[in-house]
Amino acid sequence: MWDENFLGWPSRLENSAQKNSGSDYLEKYFSKPMPTETKFRIEKQGIHIENNIAILHYRFLLFESSTRITHTWIKRGNKWYILGGMDWNE
C-alpha cells in the first residue's frame, strides 16, 4: 500500500515522515483495540487522476472528530501505492 518513497505529514507529528517512521506512527496510533461497536465514516471529497498519479481528498469521521486527509497515489505497473499524504484535524 505504501510506496518505498513515501513522504507524509500526519497531524500528530511535528515533522514529516518517510515510510519507516510513518509506519511506526500508524502502528502506534491505530493498532490499539477499538470499542466493539466503533462506527466511522469516510467521505470522498475530491479526486484528480493524471496518467499514473492520483490525488484524493477524504474526510474521516470517527466518534465526535473529523479529519481531512490528502493522499497522493502513484501507479507502478498494475498496482497503486500511496506516495504522499497529510492530514489535519478539524
N, C-alpha and C positions, 0 to 999 in steps of 0.2 A: 504494500500500500504506500509506503514512504519511499521516495526516490533517494538514491545514495547521496545526492547533492542537496537534500532538503535543508531549507533555512526557514525558520518560523519565529514568531514572537507571541507566545501565549501571554495573556494579560497578567497572569500571576508571577511572571518572571520579570526581573529588572532589565534584562538584555535579551537580544535574540539568541536562538539556539540552533545548532546544527542537529543532524539526525540522531546521534547518540544521546546528547543531552536532552533533546526533545522527547525521545523515547523514555528517558528517566522521568521527565515531567509527567508524561501520560500515565506511566505506571504508578507514580506516587499519588496522583490525584484521582485516578479512575479505576484502580484495582481494588479499592475498598468496597466491601459489600454494600449494596443499596437496599433500602427497605423493600420488602417483598412486593408491595403494590406500587412501586415507583412508576409514575407516568411522566412522559416527556413528549415534546413535540418539536419537530424540525420543520421550519418553513423555508422553502426555496424563495429567495428574494430576487435573484438575477443570475444569468449565465451568459457568457460570451465565449464562443469557440472559434479559433482561427488556426487552421492547419492542425498541428499536433499540440496546441496549447489551449487550455480552457481556464477561465476564471469564474469561480462560483461564489455567490454570497448567500449565506443562510442566516436564519435566526433560530437559536436553540433555546427552547423554553423548558425549564425544569424547576419544579416547586414554584417559588414566587420570583424567580430570577429569569432574566433574559440576556442572552449573549449573542453579539453579532460576530459572525465568522466569515473570513475570506480565505479561500484555498485556491492556489494556482496548481493546476494539474498539467502533466506532460505525458504524451503518449509515446511509448517506446515499443516499437513492434506492434503487437496487438493488445498491449496492456497499458492502462492508465495508472500513473503514480502521482502522489502529492509532492510537488516540487517546493512549495512555499505556503505559508499560512500566517494568519494573525487573527486574534480575537479581541473583543472589547466588551466588558460587562456594562450593560445599560443600567 
